Amino acid sequence: MSAVNSFDRNFDAPRFLAYRGQDGGKTKYCVLKITDRGITEIRTAVEGELCCGDIFRGRVEKYNANIDASFVDIGSGEFLFLKGRYKPGEELTVEVTALAFGSKLARCRADSANISDEIRERSAHCVKGVRLFSAGDIITRSAAEAAVTEGAKWLSEDRELYELAKTAVPSENIQLYEDKDLPLKAMYGLTTKLGKVLGSRVPLPSGGELVISETEAMCVVDVNTAKLIKGKDKEETFLKVNLEAASELALQLQARSIAGIIMVDFINMKNKDSETILISELKKELKAIYPPARLEDITKLGIAEISRQRVRGSIRTEAAFLNNTILA
């Protein structure tokens, strides 16, 4: 029987919940990272497919002077976009930094600090296409993170995943969850938590809400009071809701893997001091997530323009898999 009980609903350290399922005929793994604020990260990986952090031995196929970029062949018909000029035919050890999105190729870099001397030495004896390091093993990587985080737990109802994680990371923080009367999805309220990450409306503590609309080109977020606010404390209430929105926005960007251009329409405030407080708090919240986001500007209409590096596609594309694998 699992050591986890119903009192584990209230926790300070993160919980890592591991699953696997089928997606398009392929085995896909999923790890949810949960804190007392809800789902803060969703990691998915298809067995054997490209993943951010993978390190390959590749060969430069061509250089395009118009965009000052080279294209690196890593075998199996896959090419990576590498900024800068490299000689065609040159062999490189590269790290994948961003996955393919739309018509854009996956990106890589050749001067990554993550490429150790040992990997570089080994790569010198490898041919094009050899994967020297796999970051796609999210099961053991998440287990390793749980093992070194005080109070954290890594949990799965899948015995094979548990055995895989426990063998790789022999820690008491790695546990098999076996309570058939209270499955993980009920223990941690995953129906509600996933709905919050996958839905368009996110409630705020004071009664306001975020309305999130994602498109191919950008993400638009509207901050609503959700009800008419009257009285002399209206400005103070607007600031409170906006500060809650700034904090929740950062969490949602990370949990949903939203990147690129993000436009946020906060509640208009007349007090300049209130606006200064909001901007300061927003910058702090955006800097704390990974990859961090940056406030670029506040337009004349009061719209916050935010940018964030894209390393993978939005989690909205995983909705069917997450619902079928975790909630079914």
MIMARVEX-762208 format. One record per residue (C-alpha): residue number from 0; residue in three letters; chain; x, y, z. Coordinates in steps of 0.02 Angstrom, whole numbers, plus 50000, padded with zeros to 5 digits. Each point is the difference from the previous one (the first is absolute). Layout:
<atoms>
<NUM, ala, A, <X, Y, Z>>
...
</atoms>
This chain:
<atoms>
<0, met, A, <50000, 50000, 50000>>
<1, ser, A, <50062, 50174, 49959>>
<2, ala, A, <50066, 50107, 50140>>
<3, val, A, <49901, 50146, 49928>>
<4, asn, A, <49834, 50038, 50083>>
<5, ser, A, <49858, 50124, 49984>>
<6, phe, A, <50092, 50126, 50108>>
<7, asp, A, <50126, 50019, 49859>>
<8, arg, A, <49879, 50118, 49915>>
<9, asn, A, <50082, 50138, 50100>>
<10, phe, A, <50186, 50008, 49963>>
<11, asp, A, <50143, 50123, 49991>>
<12, ala, A, <50124, 49909, 49888>>
<13, pro, A, <49955, 49954, 49820>>
<14, arg, A, <49920, 49839, 49942>>
<15, phe, A, <50049, 49917, 49836>>
<16, leu, A, <49863, 49889, 49928>>
<17, ala, A, <50057, 49885, 49859>>
<18, tyr, A, <49893, 49920, 49864>>
<19, arg, A, <50014, 49918, 49831>>
<20, gly, A, <49876, 49976, 49861>>
<21, gln, A, <49977, 49985, 49813>>
<22, asp, A, <49998, 50147, 49881>>
<23, gly, A, <49987, 49970, 49814>>
<24, gly, A, <50056, 49820, 50022>>
<25, lys, A, <50156, 50052, 50097>>
<26, thr, A, <50042, 49983, 50184>>
<27, lys, A, <50002, 50169, 50084>>
<28, tyr, A, <50055, 50040, 50177>>
<29, cys, A, <49933, 50140, 50108>>
<30, val, A, <50053, 50076, 50166>>
<31, leu, A, <49896, 50129, 50093>>
<32, lys, A, <50091, 50111, 50123>>
<33, ile, A, <49880, 50060, 50134>>
<34, thr, A, <50024, 50125, 50141>>
<35, asp, A, <49878, 50078, 50122>>
<36, arg, A, <49956, 50122, 49860>>
<37, gly, A, <49946, 49863, 49880>>
<38, ile, A, <50083, 49928, 49845>>
<39, thr, A, <50158, 50100, 49967>>
<40, glu, A, <50073, 49895, 49860>>
<41, ile, A, <49947, 49863, 49880>>
<42, arg, A, <50137, 49900, 49916>>
<43, thr, A, <49963, 49880, 49858>>
<44, ala, A, <50116, 49898, 49891>>
<45, val, A, <49971, 49872, 49863>>
<46, glu, A, <50116, 49851, 50016>>
<47, gly, A, <50152, 50026, 49888>>
<48, glu, A, <49948, 50169, 49929>>
<49, leu, A, <50098, 50163, 50003>>
<50, cys, A, <50000, 50094, 50165>>
<51, cys, A, <50072, 50164, 50064>>
<52, gly, A, <50167, 49964, 50082>>
<53, asp, A, <50044, 49854, 49886>>
<54, ile, A, <50181, 50002, 49941>>
<55, phe, A, <50046, 49932, 49828>>
<56, arg, A, <50149, 49979, 49887>>
<57, gly, A, <49947, 50090, 49842>>
<58, arg, A, <50069, 50059, 49834>>
<59, val, A, <49974, 50170, 49920>>
<60, glu, A, <49912, 49978, 49833>>
<61, lys, A, <49987, 50181, 49942>>
<62, tyr, A, <50013, 50181, 50050>>
<63, asn, A, <49874, 50135, 49954>>
<64, ala, A, <50081, 50172, 49995>>
<65, asn, A, <49832, 50091, 49987>>
<66, ile, A, <49951, 49947, 50176>>
<67, asp, A, <50177, 49966, 50064>>
<68, ala, A, <49956, 49823, 50050>>
<69, ser, A, <50064, 49824, 49973>>
<70, phe, A, <49901, 49839, 49988>>
<71, val, A, <50062, 49848, 50094>>
<72, asp, A, <49956, 49823, 49949>>
<73, ile, A, <49978, 49885, 50151>>
<74, gly, A, <49946, 49848, 49901>>
<75, ser, A, <49831, 49921, 49960>>
<76, gly, A, <49958, 50147, 49889>>
<77, glu, A, <49998, 50125, 50144>>
<78, phe, A, <50082, 50170, 49984>>
<79, leu, A, <50033, 50129, 50136>>
<80, phe, A, <50011, 50189, 49980>>
<81, leu, A, <50167, 50068, 50065>>
<82, lys, A, <50028, 50188, 50005>>
<83, gly, A, <50166, 50054, 49924>>
<84, arg, A, <50116, 49949, 49861>>
<85, tyr, A, <50072, 49824, 49999>>
<86, lys, A, <50088, 49911, 49858>>
<87, pro, A, <49897, 49869, 49906>>
<88, gly, A, <50066, 49828, 50042>>
<89, glu, A, <50062, 50056, 50171>>
<90, glu, A, <49954, 49880, 50141>>
<91, leu, A, <49935, 50077, 50161>>
<92, thr, A, <49936, 49948, 50170>>
<93, val, A, <49837, 50095, 50026>>
<94, glu, A, <49866, 50017, 50133>>
<95, val, A, <49816, 50016, 49952>>
<96, thr, A, <49934, 50164, 50072>>
<97, ala, A, <49826, 50012, 49924>>
<98, leu, A, <49883, 49877, 49916>>
<99, ala, A, <49922, 50020, 49828>>
<100, phe, A, <49846, 50111, 49999>>
<101, gly, A, <49887, 50025, 49850>>
<102, ser, A, <50115, 50021, 49850>>
<103, lys, A, <50153, 50040, 50106>>
<104, leu, A, <50137, 49872, 50024>>
<105, ala, A, <50062, 49946, 50170>>
<106, arg, A, <50146, 50108, 50058>>
<107, cys, A, <50169, 49955, 50073>>
<108, arg, A, <50162, 50077, 50061>>
<109, ala, A, <50178, 49937, 49987>>
<110, asp, A, <50079, 50097, 50144>>
<111, ser, A, <49885, 49939, 50140>>
<112, ala, A, <50069, 49992, 50176>>
<113, asn, A, <49895, 49843, 50023>>
<114, ile, A, <50116, 49902, 49884>>
<115, ser, A, <50126, 49927, 50121>>
<116, asp, A, <50181, 49960, 49960>>
<117, glu, A, <49957, 49817, 50013>>
<118, ile, A, <49862, 50016, 49869>>
<119, arg, A, <50112, 50101, 49886>>
<120, glu, A, <50137, 49869, 50012>>
<121, arg, A, <49877, 49861, 49965>>
<122, ser, A, <49923, 50095, 49854>>
<123, ala, A, <50168, 50009, 49912>>
<124, his, A, <49985, 49812, 49968>>
<125, cys, A, <49817, 50004, 49945>>
<126, val, A, <49918, 50018, 49831>>
<127, lys, A, <49860, 50116, 49950>>
<128, gly, A, <49834, 49962, 50083>>
<129, val, A, <50062, 49927, 50164>>
<130, arg, A, <49901, 50062, 50149>>
<131, leu, A, <50133, 50032, 50132>>
<132, phe, A, <49878, 50053, 50136>>
<133, ser, A, <49812, 49978, 50013>>
<134, ala, A, <49898, 50129, 50094>>
<135, gly, A, <49840, 49911, 49950>>
<136, asp, A, <50009, 49881, 50146>>
<137, ile, A, <49880, 50106, 50103>>
<138, ile, A, <49961, 49855, 50116>>
<139, thr, A, <50173, 49979, 50076>>
<140, arg, A, <50040, 50186, 49985>>
<141, ser, A, <49845, 50048, 50099>>
<142, ala, A, <50039, 49862, 50125>>
<143, ala, A, <50175, 50071, 50022>>
<144, glu, A, <49927, 50173, 50031>>
<145, ala, A, <49879, 49931, 50129>>
<146, ala, A, <50140, 49904, 50086>>
<147, val, A, <50104, 50156, 50034>>
<148, thr, A, <49854, 50111, 50051>>
<149, glu, A, <49961, 49992, 50184>>
<150, gly, A, <49823, 49940, 50033>>
<151, ala, A, <49964, 49966, 49817>>
<152, lys, A, <49917, 49840, 49936>>
<153, trp, A, <50002, 49914, 49832>>
<154, leu, A, <49844, 49893, 49978>>
<155, ser, A, <49929, 49884, 49870>>
<156, glu, A, <49862, 49870, 49992>>
<157, asp, A, <50097, 49915, 49859>>
<158, arg, A, <50112, 49866, 50076>>
<159, glu, A, <50117, 49993, 49849>>
<160, leu, A, <50029, 50188, 50008>>
<161, tyr, A, <50029, 49987, 50186>>
<162, glu, A, <50127, 49859, 49977>>
<163, leu, A, <50088, 50101, 49866>>
<164, ala, A, <50011, 50155, 50110>>
<165, lys, A, <50045, 49904, 50158>>
<166, thr, A, <50139, 49904, 49914>>
<167, ala, A, <50075, 50158, 49928>>
<168, val, A, <49973, 50104, 50158>>
<169, pro, A, <49995, 49893, 50158>>
<170, ser, A, <49916, 50127, 50114>>
<171, glu, A, <49861, 49992, 50129>>
<172, asn, A, <49921, 50146, 49910>>
<173, ile, A, <49960, 49884, 49854>>
<174, gln, A, <49838, 49907, 50040>>
<175, leu, A, <49876, 49883, 49917>>
<176, tyr, A, <49822, 50059, 50032>>
<177, glu, A, <49886, 49851, 50030>>
<178, asp, A, <49842, 50066, 50082>>
<179, lys, A, <49862, 49937, 49884>>
<180, asp, A, <49864, 50087, 50101>>
<181, leu, A, <50080, 50171, 49978>>
<182, pro, A, <50093, 50014, 49833>>
<183, leu, A, <50128, 50136, 49971>>
<184, lys, A, <49879, 50103, 49896>>
<185, ala, A, <49882, 50008, 50148>>
<186, met, A, <50137, 50022, 50131>>
<187, tyr, A, <50067, 50157, 49917>>
<188, gly, A, <49840, 50062, 49918>>
<189, leu, A, <50074, 49984, 49825>>
<190, thr, A, <49833, 50025, 49912>>
<191, thr, A, <49991, 50176, 50069>>
<192, lys, A, <50186, 50036, 49986>>
<193, leu, A, <50014, 49942, 49819>>
<194, gly, A, <49842, 50094, 49957>>
<195, lys, A, <50081, 50158, 50067>>
<196, val, A, <50153, 49975, 49889>>
<197, leu, A, <49906, 49946, 49844>>
<198, gly, A, <49849, 50115, 50014>>
<199, ser, A, <49985, 50180, 49939>>
<200, arg, A, <49944, 50075, 50166>>
<201, val, A, <50106, 50001, 50158>>
<202, pro, A, <49920, 50066, 50162>>
<203, leu, A, <50094, 50118, 50114>>
<204, pro, A, <49986, 50004, 50192>>
<205, ser, A, <49910, 50168, 50006>>
<206, gly, A, <49864, 49950, 49878>>
<207, gly, A, <50083, 50057, 49839>>
<208, glu, A, <50060, 49887, 49862>>
<209, leu, A, <50123, 49979, 49858>>
<210, val, A, <49928, 49965, 49829>>
<211, ile, A, <50136, 49918, 49895>>
<212, ser, A, <49988, 49986, 49810>>
<213, glu, A, <50142, 49913, 49906>>
<214, thr, A, <50027, 50010, 49813>>
<215, glu, A, <50142, 49951, 49885>>
<216, ala, A, <50064, 50179, 49998>>
<217, met, A, <49982, 50054, 50181>>
<218, cys, A, <49912, 49980, 50166>>
<219, val, A, <49875, 50130, 50060>>
<220, val, A, <49954, 50011, 50185>>
<221, asp, A, <49859, 50106, 50069>>
<222, val, A, <49989, 50040, 50186>>
<223, asn, A, <49818, 50016, 50056>>
<224, thr, A, <49925, 50050, 50167>>
<225, ala, A, <49861, 49875, 49960>>
<226, lys, A, <49877, 50114, 50090>>
<227, leu, A, <49959, 50185, 50013>>
<228, ile, A, <50102, 50086, 50136>>
<229, lys, A, <49936, 50160, 50077>>
<230, gly, A, <50054, 50116, 50139>>
<231, lys, A, <50149, 50104, 50051>>
<232, asp, A, <50115, 49848, 50014>>
<233, lys, A, <49981, 49958, 49815>>
<234, glu, A, <50180, 50050, 49956>>
<235, glu, A, <50069, 49897, 50144>>
<236, thr, A, <49896, 49850, 49945>>
<237, phe, A, <50060, 50017, 49820>>
<238, leu, A, <50181, 49999, 50059>>
<239, lys, A, <49969, 49846, 50107>>
<240, val, A, <49921, 49905, 49854>>
<241, asn, A, <50138, 50055, 49881>>
<242, leu, A, <50136, 49940, 50121>>
<243, glu, A, <49912, 49832, 50016>>
<244, ala, A, <49988, 49994, 49811>>
<245, ala, A, <50187, 50034, 49980>>
<246, ser, A, <50043, 49856, 50115>>
<247, glu, A, <49876, 49879, 49920>>
<248, leu, A, <50053, 50053, 49825>>
<249, ala, A, <50181, 49947, 50030>>
<250, leu, A, <49942, 49832, 50068>>
<251, gln, A, <49886, 49971, 49850>>
<252, leu, A, <50136, 50045, 49874>>
<253, gln, A, <50111, 49867, 50076>>
<254, ala, A, <49867, 49867, 50028>>
<255, arg, A, <49928, 50021, 49824>>
<256, ser, A, <50170, 50022, 49913>>
<257, ile, A, <49939, 50164, 49925>>
<258, ala, A, <50136, 50096, 49908>>
<259, gly, A, <50028, 50125, 49862>>
<260, ile, A, <49900, 50161, 50010>>
<261, ile, A, <49878, 50020, 50146>>
<262, met, A, <49883, 50150, 50011>>
<263, val, A, <49919, 50032, 50169>>
<264, asp, A, <49858, 50122, 50029>>
<265, phe, A, <50005, 50039, 50186>>
<266, ile, A, <49860, 50097, 50085>>
<267, asn, A, <50027, 50185, 49967>>
<268, met, A, <50059, 50099, 50152>>
<269, lys, A, <50006, 50189, 50012>>
<270, asn, A, <50129, 50009, 50139>>
<271, lys, A, <50178, 50003, 49929>>
<272, asp, A, <50071, 49931, 50164>>
<273, ser, A, <49886, 49849, 49981>>
<274, glu, A, <50062, 49974, 49822>>
<275, thr, A, <50182, 50010, 50059>>
<276, ile, A, <49966, 49868, 50134>>
<277, leu, A, <49918, 49885, 49872>>
<278, ile, A, <50142, 50016, 49874>>
<279, ser, A, <50130, 49963, 50134>>
<280, glu, A, <49906, 49846, 50061>>
<281, leu, A, <49967, 49939, 49823>>
<282, lys, A, <50185, 50008, 49954>>
<283, lys, A, <50045, 49903, 50157>>
<284, glu, A, <49873, 49863, 49965>>
<285, leu, A, <50050, 49982, 49817>>
<286, lys, A, <50184, 49987, 50045>>
<287, ala, A, <49968, 49859, 50123>>
<288, ile, A, <49932, 49873, 49874>>
<289, tyr, A, <50102, 49893, 49880>>
<290, pro, A, <50029, 50046, 49864>>
<291, pro, A, <49977, 50176, 50068>>
<292, ala, A, <49885, 50124, 49914>>
<293, arg, A, <50032, 50185, 49975>>
<294, leu, A, <49888, 50152, 50005>>
<295, glu, A, <50041, 50093, 49840>>
<296, asp, A, <49884, 50149, 50010>>
<297, ile, A, <49835, 50073, 50058>>
<298, thr, A, <49904, 50067, 49850>>
<299, lys, A, <49901, 50163, 49997>>
<300, leu, A, <49843, 49896, 50024>>
<301, gly, A, <50073, 49924, 50159>>
<302, ile, A, <50039, 49829, 49924>>
<303, ala, A, <50151, 49910, 50072>>
<304, glu, A, <50110, 49927, 49863>>
<305, ile, A, <50096, 49847, 50061>>
<306, ser, A, <50122, 49886, 49909>>
<307, arg, A, <50058, 49826, 50046>>
<308, gln, A, <50119, 49880, 49913>>
<309, arg, A, <49912, 49850, 49923>>
<310, val, A, <50079, 49833, 50041>>
<311, arg, A, <49850, 49888, 49966>>
<312, gly, A, <49821, 50010, 49939>>
<313, ser, A, <49857, 50057, 50109>>
<314, ile, A, <49926, 49869, 50116>>
<315, arg, A, <49829, 50033, 49922>>
<316, thr, A, <50050, 49881, 49860>>
<317, glu, A, <50017, 49863, 50132>>
<318, ala, A, <49823, 50020, 50069>>
<319, ala, A, <49929, 49838, 49927>>
<320, phe, A, <50150, 49897, 50056>>
<321, leu, A, <49997, 50073, 50177>>
<322, asn, A, <49814, 49972, 50021>>
<323, asn, A, <50005, 49822, 49931>>
<324, thr, A, <50156, 49949, 50097>>
<325, ile, A, <49971, 50083, 50169>>
<326, leu, A, <49813, 50027, 50020>>
<327, ala, A, <49924, 49853, 49905>>
</atoms>
